[in-house]
Structures are given as C-alpha cells and as structure tokens.
Amino acid sequence: MDARKRRDDPVAAHVAERVETGRIDLVRFLYADHGGIIRGKAAAGARIADRLYTGIGHTVAMMAMTMLDTLQPVEGMGPVGEVRILGDPSTFTPLPYAPSAAAMLSDLVHPDGEPWAACPRTFLKDAIAALAEAGFSLVAAFEPEFTLGRRIPADHGPDRLVPIDDSLCYSATGFHAAHDFAVDLVHALEAQGMRVEHYYPELGHGQQELSIRPSSALRAADNHVLYRETVRAVAMRRGLWASLAPKPIPGQAGNGCHLHLSLWSGDRNVFHDPAGAYGLSDEGRWFIGGLLAHLPALTALTSGTVNGFRRLTPRSWASAYACYGMDNREAAVRICSPMRDAAKETTNLELKPSDSGANPYLSLGAVIHAGLDGIRSKTDPGAAVGVDPETLPEADRPPRLPSSLGEALDALEADTLLMNALGPLRSAAYLAVKRADVEAFAAQDAAYECFHHFTKF
C-alpha cells in the first residue's frame, strides 16, 4: 500500500479505533534485519494515526548492523540518511503476552513513502509479484523447532541454556514437562490469528515443535516473525528461556525451521498431478530443479548464520546433500506424502536446510526466485534419491551442501540470479553483515557462538 494514501485508509482508521478502545499504550513496529534479528520501535498508542501515515524515523545504518551489533561499512548505510519503519495496518495484532501492547509487521521506506532498496519485506513482495506475473501464487508454512530451558550463569565463560527436560523424542514425559508452557503458547498464537496444527516434544532435550497452518507467502513470513517473538516472550513470562537458534546446545539435536511450499493457479494446486511420478506435476519437478540448482547460494539465506551450519551435517535429518526424494528426510527437498482424502490440496514440498536464524522475508523470497527460475527454464532435477545419501558410495553421492556460512556466501555471490534479485544495496549489505559474523565467530569458541545465538534467536 502506498504510504501517501494512508490518511484515508479505512484499515488504518480501524487500527486507530482498536488502539483507542483496547487501551493499547504502545504499538511495536517490527522488522527483520540482515542478521536475522527481529528489531523495531514502538509508537505511542495516542499517536498511532499519525505514525501509520509517516512511519517512525530510523537510521539507514541499522541494516548494516550484525547480530553482535557491530556496524559494517556499507555505502549508503552510514550515519547519514533516514528511512521510516512503516507498519502495515493489516498485520495489527494486540500482543497477548504483553498487556497494553500491540504489534505490526513493517516495511522500511524512504521518508516520502517510496520503498527502500534494502527492505527485506519488500524483497518478498517483489518475489510474490514476479510469481503473479507468471500466473502463480505461493502457499507456505514455516515449521519451527525450538529449545525450551533455563538460562544459567556458567562458572566460567558465557551463560548456558539448560534444557527443561531430558525426555525422549515424542515422549509423553516431554508433554508433561512443558505442558503449561505449551498451552500458554497455543493460546497466545491463536489470539494473534495463527492456527495451530501440531505440537510435540522433539528429539533434543527440551526441544519442542509446534506448527501453524499454511497461508499466503507474505502472511507466512509475517507469521514467523510473530511466532518467534511469541515463543520467547511466553517462555520469559514463565521464568524460562526459549531459543529458536539452529544449534543452541552443542551435542544436542539442532532446531530446524523447514519450509513447506505449494504453488497455486487460482484454486488449482499446480504441484499436484496424480499421473506424475510421486504425484508431482512437471511444474513441481522444475520447481525442485530450480531449488537444487541454486541451493548452495540459497543456504546463505535460508540457513544464514554461522551456527546454522552446525546442523547441516549428514545423518542428522537436517539435509547435507543437494538432492530430493519422496518422504526422504535426509534430502534437501522432500516431496511430502499428501493426505489421502485431500491429495489435491495437500501436495507440497519441504525445504529442509532452513532455520529460524534466517530472515524469513529474504529466505522465502529467494526460494520463490529459485523455484520460478526452475519453472521458466524447465530445469530437470534428475532422479529422486530414495535412500540416505550418506549411505551411497562416495562417487554416487549428490553434491554436498556448503559446510559453512563462508562457503554459502561465496556461492551466493557467484549466483547471478539471486544477486540480481537482491539488488546491489541489499546484496552488498547482506554479504558485509554475514562475512563480519563469520570473522567474529571464527575468533571465538563454540560456547561463545552458541551463547550469542541462543540469546538472540
């Protein structure tokens, strides 16, 4: 929506009314930065009508800030320059875990309301527009895992995350240990319009998985920002600590955030074809082909932290090889078995090298560009892999995914399609921020790395 039309926007007017009648004192304008951190500013409830029109002033430098709050030298992102954090009134939601507060997902725009070239949410909007131009829309869902525990001071070194339990995978003991927290979380998510689908204790100690229903691409990314904030806030209010970091505890199972995708043309699921191999259409195969062709570069965006590459190892059910397969949980792309009574609606793909350390707007937007490139080029993904690729003779294994963020960034920089999609300002800032993270964590030990990830994600 053009910011200059907001004075007359009925949705914005309705938000202002809800703020007044709901006695909302602060409205958080949230965005995700290049480091994957959720940041923002809050507007006073009494001034919300003005701020929905003007946004909140913000320095351009913040999109060159790393997850350790060190500013990187990026041209156009220094001490001179201003953008606005402009809340999208259609995303307004009171926060059930923060009395008298609400939140909106936000775009970063120029003072005149025009889109800023480094805004991640705009990047996803542009990808969605490219899909629409080709006659498609995307339905998506992030499937997050997180570790629930307590933040404990160490005798020497940084704080540790100590899990709430040592239960087994899907164990009833795990349900018991986290029950009160889980019910609070369900209520908080549902109150914000997210429909909970499944919940269970996962493989790692204190590890939880709670998924919400799919939605349109932009809403899915917006939901994931709200989900991340809700998980952490509900835990804090119970004196606990929750982390969605990919590998908050060395030696424990990592936290993925698998990305589920289906492509639509009107009310037709384009991926579904009962006559195709694995029930998948040609377009579905080509979409996979695009993902695999760009996967080394994609991992820099879908698993975009130093810590994220600790989980992308063989035989960890996180994917380490660029391949696909039917219900193959060691493949980077899994063709999911549809529900037998709703195959047309539920045929979908799952991208496994994805986690909550990523900026969801950049991650999903890049996935769209890669998949659309596959469809346009009719990229053949090759044969499906029906075994754990690690068990194959070395000469027969699919290509290995990057084993570090540095390798993934090199692949991203060499990927013309994704670099062009990101644009010069956004790509320069992203590479600068992430390469600074690589350098900073290379000089420290695992305890330091895990501490700074479990406290920030």
C-alpha positions in Angstrom: 0.0 0.0 0.0 1.3 3.5 -0.9 2.1 5.3 2.4 0.9 8.5 1.0 -2.7 7.2 0.9 -2.8 6.1 4.5 -4.6 9.2 5.7 -7.7 7.9 4.0 -7.1 4.2 4.5 -10.1 2.5 6.3 -7.9 -0.3 7.6 -5.6 2.2 9.3 -8.6 4.0 10.7 -9.9 0.8 12.1 -6.5 0.1 13.7 -6.6 3.6 15.4 -10.0 2.8 16.7 -8.9 -0.6 18.1 -5.9 1.0 19.8 -8.2 3.5 21.5 -10.9 1.1 22.5 -8.4 -1.6 23.5 -6.4 0.8 25.6 -3.2 0.0 23.8 -0.4 2.2 25.1 2.4 1.0 22.8 2.4 -0.4 19.2 5.6 -2.2 18.2 6.6 -1.7 14.5 8.7 -4.8 13.9 11.1 -5.8 11.1 13.8 -8.4 10.5 17.3 -7.2 9.7 20.1 -8.7 7.6 21.4 -10.6 10.6 18.1 -12.3 11.0 17.4 -10.3 14.3 13.9 -9.0 14.9 14.1 -5.3 15.7 11.8 -2.4 15.8 10.5 0.7 17.5 7.2 1.3 19.3 4.8 4.2 18.7 2.6 5.6 21.5 -1.0 4.4 21.1 -2.2 8.0 21.2 -0.1 8.9 18.1 -0.9 5.8 16.1 -2.9 7.5 13.4 0.0 9.8 12.6 2.6 7.0 12.7 0.6 4.9 10.3 0.9 7.7 7.8 4.5 8.9 8.5 6.1 5.8 10.0 8.8 6.0 12.7 12.2 7.6 11.9 15.1 5.2 11.6 18.7 5.3 10.6 19.7 3.6 7.4 22.7 2.2 9.3 20.7 -0.5 11.1 20.5 -2.7 8.0 24.3 -2.8 8.1 24.4 -4.0 11.8 25.5 -7.5 12.6 23.9 -9.8 15.2 26.7 -8.7 17.6 25.7 -5.0 17.0 28.8 -4.1 15.1 28.2 -1.7 12.2 29.7 -2.6 8.9 31.0 -0.2 6.3 28.3 -0.3 3.6 27.9 2.6 1.2 24.5 4.2 1.8 24.2 2.7 5.3 26.2 5.0 7.4 25.5 7.8 9.9 23.9 10.0 7.3 20.5 9.0 5.9 17.0 8.2 7.1 14.2 5.7 6.4 10.9 5.1 8.1 9.6 2.0 9.8 6.1 1.9 8.3 3.7 -0.5 10.0 1.3 -2.5 7.8 -2.1 -1.9 9.4 -3.4 -5.2 8.0 -1.0 -7.0 10.3 -2.0 -5.2 13.5 -2.4 -7.6 16.5 -2.7 -7.0 20.2 0.1 -9.0 22.0 -1.4 -11.5 24.5 1.9 -11.8 26.3 2.4 -8.0 26.6 -0.5 -6.3 28.3 -1.4 -2.9 26.7 0.9 -3.5 23.7 0.3 -4.5 20.1 2.5 -5.1 17.1 2.6 -4.6 13.3 4.9 -6.0 10.7 6.7 -3.2 8.9 8.3 -2.1 5.7 11.3 0.1 5.6 10.6 3.1 3.3 12.0 6.4 2.3 10.6 9.5 4.1 8.2 10.1 1.1 6.8 6.6 1.5 8.6 5.0 -1.5 10.1 1.5 -1.0 13.7 1.4 0.2 16.0 -0.9 -1.8 17.2 -2.7 1.4 13.8 -3.5 2.8 13.5 -7.3 3.3 9.7 -7.4 3.3 9.7 -5.5 0.0 12.0 -8.1 -1.4 9.5 -10.8 -0.6 6.6 -8.7 -2.0 8.6 -8.3 -5.3 9.1 -12.0 -5.5 5.4 -12.6 -5.0 4.7 -10.1 -7.8 7.1 -12.0 -10.1 5.2 -15.2 -9.3 1.8 -13.5 -10.0 3.1 -12.2 -13.3 3.8 -15.8 -14.2 0.3 -16.8 -13.2 1.1 -18.3 -9.8 0.7 -17.7 -6.1 2.5 -19.5 -3.3 1.1 -21.0 -0.1 3.8 -21.5 2.6 4.4 -22.5 6.2 7.4 -22.3 8.4 7.8 -25.4 10.6 9.9 -24.2 13.6 11.6 -26.2 16.3 13.0 -24.6 19.5 14.7 -25.5 22.7 12.9 -24.7 26.0 15.0 -24.4 29.1 16.6 -22.0 31.5 19.4 -19.5 31.0 22.0 -20.4 33.7 25.2 -18.4 34.5 28.3 -20.5 34.0 31.2 -20.8 36.5 33.5 -19.6 33.7 32.5 -18.1 30.4 29.1 -17.2 29.0 25.7 -18.3 30.2 24.4 -21.7 29.2 21.0 -22.9 28.0 20.0 -25.8 30.2 17.0 -27.8 28.7 13.8 -28.1 30.7 13.9 -31.9 30.4 15.9 -34.9 29.2 12.9 -36.7 27.7 13.0 -38.9 24.6 11.6 -38.0 21.1 7.8 -37.7 21.1 7.9 -38.9 24.7 4.9 -38.4 27.0 7.3 -37.2 29.6 8.2 -34.3 27.3 4.5 -33.4 27.1 4.2 -33.4 30.9 7.3 -31.3 31.5 6.3 -28.5 29.0 2.5 -28.7 29.3 1.7 -25.4 31.0 4.1 -23.5 28.7 2.7 -25.3 25.6 -0.9 -24.4 26.4 0.1 -20.8 27.1 1.8 -20.7 23.7 -1.1 -22.2 21.8 -3.5 -19.6 23.3 -1.1 -16.7 22.5 -0.6 -17.8 18.9 -4.3 -18.4 18.3 -5.1 -15.0 19.8 -2.9 -13.4 17.1 -4.7 -15.3 14.3 -2.3 -18.2 13.8 -4.0 -21.5 13.7 -2.0 -24.2 15.5 -1.8 -27.6 13.8 0.6 -29.9 15.7 2.6 -29.9 18.9 5.1 -32.5 20.3 8.4 -32.8 22.1 11.2 -33.4 19.6 14.4 -35.4 19.6 16.7 -33.0 21.6 16.5 -32.4 25.3 13.9 -29.7 25.9 13.2 -29.5 22.2 9.7 -28.5 21.1 7.9 -28.4 17.7 4.7 -26.5 17.3 3.5 -25.9 13.8 0.9 -23.5 12.4 -1.3 -23.7 9.3 0.0 -22.6 5.9 -1.0 -19.2 4.5 -0.1 -16.9 1.6 3.6 -16.2 1.2 3.7 -12.8 2.8 1.4 -13.8 5.7 3.6 -16.9 6.3 6.7 -14.7 6.7 4.9 -12.2 8.9 3.5 -15.1 11.0 7.0 -16.4 11.5 8.2 -13.1 12.9 5.3 -13.1 15.3 5.8 -16.7 16.2 9.5 -16.2 17.1 8.6 -13.2 19.3 5.7 -15.2 20.9 7.7 -18.3 21.8 10.4 -16.3 23.5 8.0 -13.9 25.3 5.7 -16.7 26.6 8.8 -18.5 28.0 10.1 -15.4 29.7 6.8 -14.8 31.4 7.1 -18.3 32.9 10.7 -17.7 34.1 12.0 -19.9 31.2 14.2 -19.3 28.1 13.2 -20.5 24.6 15.7 -20.4 21.7 14.9 -21.0 18.1 18.7 -20.9 17.3 19.8 -23.7 14.9 22.2 -25.2 17.4 21.9 -23.6 20.8 23.5 -26.6 22.6 26.5 -28.5 21.1 25.8 -32.2 21.1 22.1 -31.8 21.0 19.7 -32.0 18.0 19.6 -28.8 16.0 16.5 -26.6 15.6 15.3 -26.5 12.0 12.5 -24.4 10.5 11.6 -26.5 7.5 9.8 -24.5 4.8 6.7 -26.1 3.3 5.6 -24.8 -0.2 2.8 -25.4 -2.7 2.2 -23.5 -5.9 -1.2 -22.4 -7.0 -3.0 -21.1 -10.1 -6.4 -19.9 -8.9 -7.8 -22.8 -6.9 -5.6 -25.4 -8.6 -2.6 -26.8 -6.8 0.0 -26.6 -9.6 2.3 -29.2 -7.9 -0.4 -31.9 -7.9 -0.6 -34.4 -10.7 -1.8 -37.9 -9.8 -0.3 -39.2 -13.1 3.1 -37.8 -12.4 5.9 -39.6 -10.6 5.3 -39.3 -6.8 2.1 -37.4 -7.6 4.1 -34.4 -8.7 3.5 -32.3 -11.8 6.1 -31.2 -14.3 6.0 -27.7 -12.8 6.7 -29.3 -9.4 9.7 -31.1 -10.7 11.0 -28.0 -12.4 10.5 -26.0 -9.2 12.6 -28.6 -7.4 15.2 -28.3 -10.2 15.4 -24.6 -9.6 15.8 -25.1 -5.9 18.6 -27.6 -6.3 20.4 -25.5 -9.0 20.5 -22.5 -6.6 20.7 -24.5 -3.3 24.4 -23.7 -2.5 23.6 -20.0 -2.7 20.1 -20.4 -1.1 21.6 -21.8 2.1 23.3 -18.5 2.7 19.8 -17.0 3.1 17.7 -20.0 4.4 20.3 -21.0 7.0 22.1 -17.7 7.2 24.1 -17.9 10.4 27.4 -19.4 11.4 25.5 -21.5 13.9 23.1 -22.8 11.3 25.7 -24.9 9.5 26.3 -26.9 12.7 23.0 -28.7 12.0 23.5 -29.3 8.2 25.5 -32.4 8.7 25.0 -36.0 7.3 22.6 -38.3 9.2 21.1 -35.5 11.3 17.8 -35.4 9.4 18.6 -31.8 8.5 20.0 -32.4 5.0 23.6 -32.2 3.9 23.2 -33.1 0.2 21.6 -31.3 -2.7 19.0 -33.9 -3.7 15.3 -34.6 -3.4 13.2 -37.6 -2.6 9.8 -38.8 -1.7 9.5 -38.6 2.1 13.3 -38.6 2.3 14.2 -36.7 5.4 17.9 -36.7 4.6 17.2 -34.9 1.3 17.4 -31.2 0.9 13.9 -31.2 -0.7 11.3 -33.6 0.4 8.2 -34.4 -1.6 5.7 -34.8 1.2 3.0 -37.5 1.1 -0.3 -35.8 0.7 -3.3 -36.6 3.0 -5.2 -39.4 1.3 -8.6 -37.6 1.5 -7.2 -34.3 0.2 -4.3 -35.0 -2.2 -5.1 -32.1 -4.4 -4.9 -29.6 -1.6 -2.0 -31.0 0.4 0.6 -31.9 -2.2 3.6 -29.9 -1.2 7.4 -29.7 -1.0 9.5 -29.3 2.1 12.8 -27.4 2.1 14.9 -28.8 4.9 18.1 -26.6 5.0 16.1 -23.8 6.6 16.1 -22.5 10.2 14.9 -19.6 12.3 18.2 -17.8 12.2 17.3 -16.7 8.7 15.4 -13.5 7.8 12.1 -15.1 6.7 11.4 -12.5 4.0 14.8 -12.9 2.4 14.7 -16.7 2.8 11.2 -17.2 1.3 11.7 -14.5 -1.4 14.9 -16.2 -2.6 13.2 -19.6 -2.6 10.5 -18.2 -4.9 13.0 -16.7 -7.3 14.9 -20.0 -7.4 11.8 -22.1 -8.0 10.4 -19.8 -10.6 13.7 -19.9 -12.4 13.4 -23.7 -12.5 9.9 -23.5 -14.0 10.9 -20.9 -16.6 14.0 -22.9 -17.6 12.2 -26.3 -17.2 15.2 -27.4 -15.0 15.3 -31.2 -14.7 16.1 -32.1 -11.0 17.4 -35.5 -12.1 16.5 -38.8 -10.4 14.9 -38.8 -6.9 17.1 -40.3 -4.1 15.3 -43.0 -2.1 18.0 -43.7 0.5 20.1 -41.7 2.9 22.6 -40.2 0.5 25.4 -40.7 3.0 25.0 -44.5 2.6 25.8 -44.3 -1.1 29.3 -44.9 -2.4 31.1 -41.6 -2.3 31.3 -41.3 -6.1 27.5 -41.7 -6.4 26.5 -39.2 -3.7 24.7 -35.9 -4.7 26.6 -32.6 -4.3 27.4 -31.7 -0.7 25.8 -28.5 0.6 28.1 -25.8 1.8 29.6 -26.8 5.2 30.0 -23.3 6.5 28.4 -19.9 6.1 31.5 -18.6 4.4 31.2 -21.2 1.7 27.5 -20.4 1.3 28.2 -16.7 0.9 30.8 -17.4 -1.8 28.1 -19.4 -3.6 25.6 -16.6 -3.2 28.0 -14.0 -4.5 28.5 -16.2 -7.6 24.8 -16.8 -8.2 23.7 -14.2 -10.8 20.0 -14.8 -10.5 19.9 -14.3 -6.7 22.3 -11.4 -6.6 20.3 -9.6 -9.3 17.1 -10.3 -7.4 18.6 -9.0 -4.1 19.8 -5.9 -5.9 23.1 -4.0 -5.3 22.3 -2.3 -2.0 20.6 -5.3 -0.3 23.2 -7.8 -1.5 26.2 -5.6 -0.5 24.8 -5.1 3.0 23.8 -8.8 3.4 27.3 -10.0 2.4 29.0 -7.4 4.5 27.0 -8.3 7.6 27.3 -12.0 7.2 31.0 -12.0 6.4 31.6 -9.9 9.5 29.7 -12.6 11.5 32.0 -15.3 10.0 35.1 -13.4 11.0 33.8 -12.6 14.5 32.8 -16.1 15.4 35.9 -17.7 13.9 38.0 -15.9 16.6 35.9 -17.5 19.4 35.0 -20.9 20.7 31.7 -22.9 20.4 30.5 -21.7 23.8 30.7 -18.1 22.7 29.0 -18.8 19.4 26.1 -20.8 21.0 25.6 -18.2 23.7 25.2 -15.4 21.2 22.8 -17.4 19.1 20.6 -18.8 21.8 20.2 -15.3 23.4 19.3 -13.7 20.1 17.1 -16.2 18.2 
